[in-house]
Amino acid sequence: MATAEKKTSEVGIELNPKTTKADFNGVPGALGITIGLPILIYVLYYGLDAVPGAKVFDLCALEGYLAWFGGLVALFYIVPGPLVKGTTLRDGTYLNYKMNGLNSFLIVLAVLVARGLITRGELPELVFVADHLLGLITASIGFSFLLAFFVYFKSFGNPKKILAHGGNTGLPIFDWFIGRELNPRIGLFDIKFFCELRPGLFLWAIINFAEAHLQYRKFGYVSDSMILVTIFQFIYIMDSAVVEAKNLTMIDITTDGFGFMLAFGDLALVPFTYTLQARYLATNPVHLGWLGVAGIVALNAIGYYIFRASNSEKDAFRNGDPSVAHLRYIKTKSGSTLLTSGWWGMSRHPNYFGDWLMGLSWCLPTGFNTPITYFYFLYFVILLIHREARDDLKCGNKYGDDWKEYKRLVRWKIVPYVY
């Protein structure tokens, strides 16, 4: 890091400037979210059919969760994968990331298939997940708190560490919540990037499989609605693993620190609220019929196409692909370029619109008997609107008048002609 320090001092930029404005209304907001979100997960759990005899504090579930997390860490070190360079940091350096998420996930799936063959479909691991879901929720929440404390205290002691712009207020509660260090690491093991994809997203798939297995054990069949939800979400999870390297450009990785907010979101909120549809359908099968299936499949396909096509266009443009050389753009004074045609000329975040459509298609198979299964869609609407506002503020500060001109050319934020 001596080189990094030299580069910083040469250009006269303070490596870790003090955060002057705290998101989420500072400490009150941080405390509210820290207390409120765990309560919300339990409310959503009990809002659906609770598993008879389930324990909130479950030693077997804790052991199972630690084995799951530890096993994925072991796969990170054992499974080969290429090293990919991350974005340039503010000190002029960059980090390398080992990309073996897809291979790790395939190993997990292969083990699951093997266990299915060995146990002739009994799959005791999936039965365990379904029966101990409440205990797994508690284990993941507790682990999120501990991980947040670990990375917070780890961020001190080395003045050359790069801190997140938003997490250096000097207010311990807020900095712990939002994340003080930008890239907490143990050698090559990047804690934030690892948690962004693997423990939560992979567990999301496992819980869905467990709920589909539970439905089969209970009713003797798997409904068309359960098949749709499981396949749609599995494609989304698999897609995230396939394009793992593209996550390096996400605001979570490039800008946000890693604290309780991201730890809790990645490890607890994702696997235990994004699976509400499968959990509901496990004990309340919905039969859509061919017409219902066709309509929901079409909605999901449209959303996925918008999501993937828009992201691919942006990546192609960044990499100088000749297929997108015709696109118009603004060259900013900072040297960056802002697309003003193609998908990114229709709105500033067309990928968010695709995300919304996919999210709605995941909820519709559950019918309309409970609003709980629509939590994912409503949460994502709020999340992405808030993220768009943060991005707008960040880009306004970075690009100045160029950003104003960009907003004049690309009027709509997410949904063309609507918002």
Disulfide bonds with the S-S distance in Angstrom:
none
